C-alpha cells in the first residue's frame, strides 16, 4: 500500500530535494507539492493524504499555524532550517523534525518512524 504524501514549502529548491529523495522510495506516492500553505490547506480537504512534509517558516500561514488549524488526519514531518521550533513541534505531535539541508538517510529514518507509528513494516537500505 502506497503512502500518499504532499510537500508544502515556499522554497522550490527544498521541494526539489524532498521530491528527489522520495522518488527513491517506491512505497511513496507524491500526490502534490505546494509553495503556499493556503493552497495546500484547501487541497488537503479534497485529497486523501497520509503524510505531509511541511516547512515551518512560510508567508501568510506558517507551518505551525497550518497544523493548528487544519482538520486533516495526515501525519506531519516538519522541514526547516531552524532548530528553534523543535520543542513546540513535538507538542503538536509531529512525526519528525528534519533540519535543512535534508539528507536522504535522515528522510528515510523519518519515513520509517512514520511507518512504525502507523503499524507498517519498516524498510531497510540494501
C-alpha positions, 0 to 999 in steps of 0.5 A: 500500500502506497503512502500518499504524501504532499510537500508544502514549502515556499522554497522550490529548491527544498521541494526539489530535494524532498521530491528527489529523495522520495522518488527513491522510495517506491512505497511513496506516492507524491500526490502534490507539492505546494509553495503556499500553505493556503493552497495546500490547506484547501487541497488537503480537504479534497485529497486523501493524504497520509503524510505531509512534509511541511516547512515551518517558516512560510508567508501568510500561514506558517507551518505551525499555524497550518497544523493548528488549524487544519482538520486533516488526519495526515501525519506531519514531518516538519522541514526547516532550517531552524532548530528553534521550533523543535520543542513546540513541534513535538507538542503538536505531535509531529512525526519528525523534525528534519533540519535543512539541508535534508539528507536522504538517510535522515528522510528515510529514518523519518519515513520509517518512524512514520511507518512504525507509528502507523503499524507498517513494516519498516524498510531497510537500505540494501 
